[in-house]
Amino acid sequence: MFKYFPHTKEDINHMLKELNISSIDELFGQISKEVLLKGEYDIKNEMSELEVRNYFRQLSDENQEMVVFSGLGLYDHYQPAIIDAITSRQEFLTSYTPYQPEISQGTLQYIFEYQSMIQALTGLDVSNASMYDGSTATAEACFMACNITRRKKVLISKTLNPNTINVIKTYLKFRGYDFEFISSKNGVFDVDDLKEKMNKEIAGVVVQNPNFFGLIEDYSGVSEMIHEYKSLFIQNRDPSTLGVLKSPSEDGADIACGDCQSLGAPLAFGGPTLGYLATIKKHVRKLPGRICGYTTDSDGKRAFVLTLQAREQHIRRSKANSNICSNQSLMALYVTVYTSIMGKAGLEEVNNLSYQNAHYLYEKLLKTKKFFDPFKQPFLKEFTLETTISHDLISEALFNNNIFGGFSLESISSEYENLINFCVTEKRTKAEIDKLIEVLEGLS
């Protein structure tokens, strides 16, 4: 790997001439030579960025980060260092609110790029900006379906994340809308139950893939069934997995929504994150939030502007699709930088490594004879197992070994008795996975 030099020799010589000095070393002339590093860093040249970070982190006995093996909506994917560098640039970090385009081109540009990347991932025609998080974005998608179809009932798969379900229920209640659950079968939504409950009163059907248990669901023929009743098909998707899984467009979805935290945003103790919402062109005017587009200025140069704003500040409140959207554009910038530097190949590699790591842990846990797979369904980076070991004992043992994971689903609902969640991303090393297995093997 070659070193990256941000400045050419011409750039450096020009700087030195302007400062009237002969070398870069003169910039540090006031620093005592006793504290200056002489020679190379004592690290291997072939280490990756992540390995270098882990190397220096292990040198300290204090402030050690826990090794994360947990998912359920928030994922410990790697954040390249370039993200913080770019998001800290003044044209982005201090850029003005997008309502005045003449002084907010930085913000408008990355919102535009963010929308374009969400469109590419979902395969749908248009994406908005400024959704709080994945749960509220999903609730807004339900509002869209009710608004478009002028119906007041949605069907919600029981395999959605319970946190998302609770947010949807709260939103629908205070709008006077109704809902009914689609039951699950072997860990995935029950298509036969969907067939029984579909009728002309249903505004939309909400599913999640990969679902709450981490399982990959098959939607073959589902969109045709839903569209037969002129209802809308809504998919809650982890956008990171769209680098390898079928897109919402390929599944025939009308609306895609979810949380973008997996695309370069930090875990940050659960927040803040960023919700996304995308749809087909036919429903563009029913999108909440804002849509950024571009035009040309008086000099013929490309200029970014807000194109559509279906919010109560701009139109009659009774016509507004959402009254509580916020400008999550800083988090959208994280997503934009991450997806632009990763690209299609990078996202595929992230998912391939996560897949290999997760399945390695899965197979090892089954071999302990202390964990069992109740579903036997395909999964990507996250999976759910059944165990008779006390969940409190598992949690305490892992915590004492600086591991955060093995989350008890029973703590969410009694119907998930003895079920436990694990997630393994590309960040986890074989040594870390083996450590987790070693800890769990010693429990009974």
C-alpha atoms as one frame of an Amber mdcrd trajectory, in Angstrom:
protein
   0.000   0.000   0.000   1.408   3.413  -0.998   1.349   6.339   1.351  -1.210
   9.032   0.671   0.179  12.536   0.168  -2.513  15.219   0.061  -0.163  17.861
  -1.350   2.066  17.880  -4.408   5.654  19.153  -4.324   4.418  22.292  -6.088
   1.812  22.833  -3.333   4.474  22.459  -0.637   6.991  24.776  -2.359   4.302
  27.413  -2.836   3.393  27.233   0.866   7.030  27.468   1.956   7.571  30.494
  -0.291   4.509  32.285   1.103   5.687  31.620   4.676   9.252  32.611   3.837
  10.771  29.411   5.232  13.008  26.800   3.641  11.520  23.547   4.921   8.472
  22.023   6.628  10.662  21.218   9.650  10.921  24.950  10.360   7.172  24.932
  11.139   7.997  22.859  14.231  11.118  24.756  15.228   9.728  25.845  18.599
   9.066  22.254  19.697  11.805  20.661  21.795  13.738  18.071  19.847  13.629
  15.808  22.899   9.916  15.107  22.401  10.042  14.661  18.632   9.790  11.118
  17.290  12.934   9.951  15.590  12.592   7.151  13.067   9.530   5.159  12.052
   6.536   4.106  14.145   6.977   0.688  15.740   4.126  -0.916  13.825   3.960
  -3.282  10.875   3.744  -1.652   7.467   1.089  -4.073   6.212  -1.512  -3.277
   8.905  -4.891  -2.009   7.773  -6.495   1.144   9.173  -8.694  -0.918  11.497
  -5.717  -2.985  12.688  -3.717   0.178  13.408  -6.588   1.588  15.483  -6.925
  -1.650  17.438  -3.148  -1.737  17.968  -3.043   1.669  19.633  -6.261   1.020
  21.537  -4.756  -2.095  23.120  -1.765  -0.113  24.383  -3.979   1.604  26.934
  -5.318  -0.105  30.022  -7.998   2.546  30.461 -11.118   3.410  28.453 -11.204
   0.073  26.677 -14.132  -0.251  24.289 -16.215  -3.388  24.626 -16.215  -5.879
  21.769 -19.700  -5.722  20.251 -21.570  -8.877  19.237 -25.026  -7.293  19.384
 -27.374  -6.115  16.627 -31.164  -5.736  16.734 -31.142  -2.523  14.681 -27.785
  -0.979  15.600 -24.640  -2.477  14.055 -20.944  -2.145  14.819 -19.674  -1.693
  11.273 -16.342   0.003  10.681 -16.149   3.770  10.217 -13.196   4.761   8.034
 -11.195   7.697   9.444 -11.943   9.781   6.375 -15.565  10.193   7.507 -14.656
  12.365  10.511 -12.158  14.295   8.415 -14.703  15.226   5.746 -17.696  15.814
   8.042 -15.550  18.277  10.005 -14.869  20.482   6.977 -16.334  23.957   7.398
 -18.373  23.946   4.181 -20.329  21.018   5.606 -20.181  21.318   9.389 -20.955
  25.037   9.563 -23.114  25.222   6.463 -26.408  27.060   6.816 -29.894  25.517
   6.895 -30.964  24.377   3.409 -33.848  26.861   3.186 -31.567  29.571   1.747
 -29.724  27.904  -1.141 -27.405  30.823  -1.843 -25.582  30.242   1.459 -26.127
  26.500   1.972 -24.708  24.827  -1.128 -22.567  22.449   0.953 -25.564  21.083
   2.849 -27.735  20.906  -0.259 -25.052  19.097  -2.249 -24.579  16.249   0.212
 -28.335  15.915   0.761 -28.663  15.526  -3.006 -25.882  12.928  -3.084 -27.388
  11.118  -0.080 -30.758  10.877  -1.841 -29.069   9.549  -4.971 -27.275   6.821
  -3.012 -30.455   5.713  -1.224 -32.155   5.532  -4.628 -29.318   3.372  -5.940
 -29.474   1.004  -2.954 -33.254   0.614  -2.898 -33.756   0.701  -6.672 -36.720
   3.034  -6.171 -37.279   6.294  -8.027 -36.952   8.937  -5.328 -35.666   9.365
  -1.784 -36.315  12.138   0.699 -34.152  13.520   3.505 -34.669  14.463   7.156
 -36.205  11.472   8.893 -35.398  10.968  12.572 -34.615   7.238  12.566 -35.697
   3.891  11.126 -38.691   3.422  13.432 -40.279   6.812  12.796 -39.510   6.514
   9.074 -41.483   3.246   9.045 -44.389   4.899  10.843 -44.306   7.728   8.280
 -44.414   5.100   5.526 -47.651   3.807   7.086 -49.064   7.343   7.025 -48.104
   7.568   3.359 -49.959   4.348   2.573 -53.087   5.522   4.383 -52.905   8.921
   2.691 -52.418   7.461  -0.787 -55.102   4.753  -0.548 -57.453   6.744   1.719
 -57.773   3.705   3.920 -57.213   3.433   7.667 -55.700   0.037   8.364 -52.243
  -1.500   7.893 -50.917  -5.028   8.325 -47.664  -5.334  10.288 -45.456  -8.410
  10.251 -44.702  -9.780  13.726 -41.102 -10.224  12.582 -40.520  -6.451  12.659
 -38.267  -5.128  15.395 -40.528  -4.675  18.481 -39.183  -1.140  18.974 -40.341
  -0.237  15.482 -43.710  -1.896  16.094 -44.227   0.163  19.251 -43.466   3.408
  17.422 -45.865   2.490  14.587 -48.623   1.630  17.085 -48.176   4.984  18.839
 -48.248   6.938  15.586 -51.318   5.134  14.252 -53.264   5.466  17.497 -53.184
   9.252  17.511 -54.115   9.486  13.845 -57.105   7.204  14.341 -55.647   4.440
  12.167 -55.931   0.719  12.858 -53.502  -2.193  12.449 -53.368  -5.967  12.590
 -50.416  -8.322  12.873 -49.279 -10.873  10.307 -48.180 -13.894  12.332 -44.751
 -15.500  12.013 -43.910 -19.078  11.091 -40.454 -20.602  11.663 -39.037 -17.155
  12.356 -40.323 -15.450   9.177 -43.612 -13.806   8.278 -46.437 -16.216   7.440
 -47.516 -15.655   3.827 -50.620 -17.810   4.336 -51.737 -15.560   7.205 -51.163
 -12.564   4.947 -53.445 -14.101   2.299 -56.227 -14.562   4.849 -56.002 -10.992
   6.155 -55.674  -9.114   2.858 -58.784  -7.200   1.836 -59.828  -3.886   0.278
 -59.619  -2.092   3.632 -55.845  -2.586   3.918 -53.777   0.510   3.094 -50.387
  -1.175   3.269 -48.381  -4.184   4.424 -45.179  -3.653   6.436 -42.385  -6.261
   6.519 -38.711  -6.263   7.545 -35.774  -7.936   5.830 -33.531  -9.179   7.361
 -36.109  -9.414  10.091 -35.913  -8.978  13.866 -34.356 -12.440  14.263 -31.756
 -11.647  11.585 -33.396 -14.022   9.095 -33.703 -13.345   5.365 -37.321 -13.411
   4.221 -38.591 -14.447   0.782 -41.201 -12.158  -0.785 -41.831 -14.061  -3.993
 -45.348 -13.261  -5.179 -46.095 -11.031  -2.184 -46.203  -7.715  -4.063 -48.620
  -9.139  -6.625 -50.912 -10.315  -3.826 -50.836  -6.899  -2.137 -51.295  -4.923
  -5.343 -54.292  -7.062  -6.268 -56.131  -5.187  -3.503 -54.579  -1.843  -4.554
 -52.640  -1.763  -1.283 -49.018  -0.686  -0.865 -46.037  -2.907  -0.087 -43.723
  -1.340   2.539 -40.297  -2.816   3.303 -38.156  -1.898   6.305 -34.598  -2.703
   5.197 -31.115  -2.414   6.684 -29.509  -0.449   3.800 -26.079  -1.984   4.384
 -27.419  -5.423   3.446 -28.705  -4.074   0.128 -25.153  -4.434  -1.130 -25.855
  -8.169  -1.542 -29.587  -8.843  -1.010 -32.442  -8.225  -3.440 -33.493  -4.581
  -3.435 -36.986  -3.390  -2.448 -37.556  -2.544  -6.113 -36.738  -6.117  -7.146
 -39.261  -7.327  -4.546 -41.926  -5.047  -6.026 -42.084  -2.711  -3.015 -43.805
   0.659  -3.260 -42.019   2.185  -0.250 -38.691   1.370   1.391 -37.681   2.676
   4.792 -35.325   1.939   7.636 -32.332   3.188   9.597 -29.068   4.271   7.969
 -26.903   3.812  11.082 -25.209   0.804   9.466 -23.831   3.076   6.721 -20.969
   4.788   8.507 -22.742   6.254  11.534 -21.418   5.480  15.038 -23.300   3.407
  17.582 -23.145   6.455  19.894 -24.946   4.708  22.759 -28.023   4.226  20.580
 -28.189   7.538  18.762 -28.482   9.800  16.963 -29.205   7.847  13.815 -30.928
   8.647  10.538 -34.077   7.329   8.919 -34.474   6.941   5.167 -37.625   6.818
   3.072 -37.824   6.047  -0.649 -40.706   5.406  -3.010 -41.750   5.176  -6.639
 -42.219   8.373  -8.657 -46.005   8.013  -8.591 -46.055   8.756  -4.849 -43.372
  11.461  -4.706 -45.770  14.182  -3.541 -46.810  12.094  -0.564 -43.272  11.912
   0.833 -42.722  13.772   4.120 -39.566  15.732   4.788 -37.777  17.381   1.893
 -36.315  16.549  -1.483 -33.225  18.294  -2.831 -32.597  18.742  -6.551 -30.333
  20.801  -8.763 -30.671  23.446 -11.423 -28.297  25.993 -13.014 -27.540  29.503
 -11.811 -27.271  32.679 -13.874 -23.760  31.690 -14.922 -24.880  28.264 -16.106
 -23.203  26.457 -13.197 -24.908  23.613 -11.345 -26.681  24.815  -8.198 -28.543
  22.825  -5.561 -31.988  23.768  -4.285 -34.853  22.344  -2.235 -37.295  20.964
  -4.788 -40.161  19.625  -2.679 -41.101  20.324   0.938 -44.320  18.631   2.042
 -44.104  19.949   5.596 -46.437  22.101   7.638 -44.065  25.095   7.490 -44.623
  25.291   3.758 -48.177  24.072   3.102 -51.485  23.910   4.952 -51.200  21.739
   8.037 -54.110  19.557   6.983 -52.238  18.755   3.750 -48.849  18.096   5.361
 -47.696  14.481   5.354 -45.568  14.959   8.456 -45.373  17.566  11.158 -42.396
  16.292  13.148 -39.575  15.746  10.653 -36.226  17.254  11.533 -33.087  18.012
   9.586 -30.844  14.999  10.186 -28.450  16.230   7.522 -25.265  15.818   9.558
 -25.998  12.097   9.848 -26.904  12.055   6.162 -23.414  13.424   5.515 -21.920
  10.463   7.424 -23.904   8.113   5.169 -22.928  10.007   2.021 -19.204   9.896
   2.773 -19.327   6.223   3.769 -21.238   4.996   0.726 -19.170   7.113  -1.670
 -15.850   5.717  -0.444 -17.088   2.135  -0.044 -18.865   1.866  -3.367 -20.564
  -1.279  -4.611 -17.489  -3.479  -4.177 -16.863  -2.203  -0.662 -20.424  -2.890
   0.493 -20.232  -6.384  -0.969 -16.976  -7.013   0.886 -18.455  -5.744   4.177
 -21.379  -8.150   3.822 -19.212 -11.072   2.716 -16.910 -10.680   5.717 -19.857
 -10.238   8.070 -21.489 -13.346   6.604 -18.352 -15.442   7.080 -17.809 -14.210
  10.640 -21.439 -14.704  11.678 -21.625 -18.225  10.267 -18.321 -19.150  11.898
 -19.704 -18.140  15.304 -23.050 -19.805  14.543 -21.432 -23.176  13.754 -19.145
 -23.015  16.774 -22.021 -22.233  19.156 -24.093 -25.137  17.841 -21.142 -27.476
  18.409 -21.131 -26.593  22.108 -24.513 -28.408  22.395 -25.631 -25.529  24.611
 -27.233 -23.524  21.802 -29.827 -24.646  19.263 -31.313 -23.128  16.120 -35.124
 -22.990  16.471 -35.679 -21.643  12.946 -33.094 -23.088  10.525 -33.515 -20.195
   8.095 -30.885 -18.300   6.068 -29.269 -15.267   7.712 -26.583 -12.730   6.864
 -24.773 -11.162   9.839 -27.226 -11.633  12.681 -28.917 -14.724  14.078 -31.072
 -15.960  16.945 -30.477 -19.134  18.921 -32.229 -20.944  21.738 -30.408 -21.814
  24.951 -31.257 -23.151  28.395 -28.351 -21.290  30.000 -29.453 -18.395  32.191
 -29.394 -15.184  30.165 -28.214 -13.263  33.226 -25.295 -15.669  33.559 -24.403
 -15.229  29.873 -24.599 -11.443  30.106 -22.462 -11.285  33.256 -19.817 -13.670
  31.901 -19.489 -11.763  28.633 -19.421  -8.391  30.391 -16.617  -9.566  32.663
 -14.653 -10.430  29.531 -15.258  -7.019  27.916 -17.843  -8.390  25.455 -21.205
  -6.788  24.733 -23.606  -9.241  23.123 -25.781 -12.263  23.623 -28.878 -10.121
  24.051 -31.883 -11.853  25.611 -35.011 -11.516  23.477 -37.026 -12.698  26.458
 -36.342  -9.301  28.045 -38.348  -7.768  25.182 -41.256 -10.211  25.230 -42.135
 -13.387  27.145 -43.047 -15.054  23.829 -39.301 -15.112  23.024 -38.434 -17.340
  25.972 -34.880 -18.772  25.888 -34.041 -16.905  22.639 -30.783 -14.992  22.380
 -29.351 -12.714  19.680 -25.828 -12.499  18.267 -24.468 -10.273  15.517 -21.022
 -10.380  13.903 -19.802  -7.679  11.522 -16.656  -7.321   9.433 -14.917  -5.675
  12.424 -14.741  -8.826  14.484 -11.518 -10.803  14.355 -11.200 -14.568  14.671
  -9.497 -14.074  18.037 -12.461 -12.038  19.322 -14.975 -14.617  18.087 -12.968
 -17.463  19.612 -12.851 -15.567  22.914 -16.653 -15.314  22.929 -16.955 -19.047
  22.252 -14.450 -19.856  24.988 -16.442 -17.836  27.544 -19.759 -19.454  26.605
 -18.315 -22.979  26.550 -17.464 -22.599  30.216 -21.045 -21.871  31.253 -23.719
 -24.333  32.256
